[in-house]
């Protein structure tokens, strides 16, 4: 797996408002399919760890990536 980009609240590409959130956009190939893999690691105000993963083939990225990014941008600190 290759990490293509790392996003935080300091990046301007996505509107991440949570200080303790890191988003990794990765890629890999398996069984002749190219994949995009997102990993979110976040620490809450109560010092609890949260992990979210999205794994999709590149074929469906144009259909679902925008929705996933909108969901990430809607997250608020808990």
N, C-alpha and C positions, 0 to 999 in steps of 0.2 A: 504494500500500500504506500502511496506517495502523498504527502501533505502538500496540496497545491497552494493553499492560502490560509492564513490565520486571521480571524477577526475579533476585535474587542470593542468596547465602548469608545475607544480612542480612534478607531478607523472611521472614515466617513462614508464608506461604501454601503454599509447597512446601518440602520438606525437602532443600534443596540444601546439601551438605556441602563442596563444593569452593569455596575462596576465589576462585579465578581463573576462575569460570564466570559467564556472563551469559546469561539466557534471555529472548528476546523473543517475546511472543505478538502476532501481527499479524493483520490481516484485509484482504481485498480482494474485489472482485467481477470476474468475467470470464466472458463468454459466458453471461450470465444465471445463473451459479452463484456463490454466496457461499462464500468460502474462509476457513479458519483456517490460518495459516502460523506455525510455530514455527521460531526460529533459535537455535541454541546456539553461543556462541563461548567457547572455553576455552583457557587457556595451561597446559601441563603443567609439572612440576617441571624438566624438561629444556629449558624455553623453546621448546617446539614448539606451534604453533597447531593447534587442532582445531575443525572446524565440523560441525554436524549440522543437517539441515533436515527438517521434516515439513510437507507441504502436503496438506491434505485439504478436501473440501467440507464445509460445515456439516451437510449431510444425514447424514454418517457420524461426526460428532464424538462423539455420545453413545456410539458403539460403540468408538471407538479412542482417544479423548483420555485416558481413564483409564489405559490400558495405556502410553501414551507418558509420562505423568506418573510412573507407577511406575518406568519405565525411567530417567528423569532422576534420580529420588530414589535409585536404586540405584547411580549412578555414584560411584566413589571416585577420589581423586586419584592420578594415575600419575606 
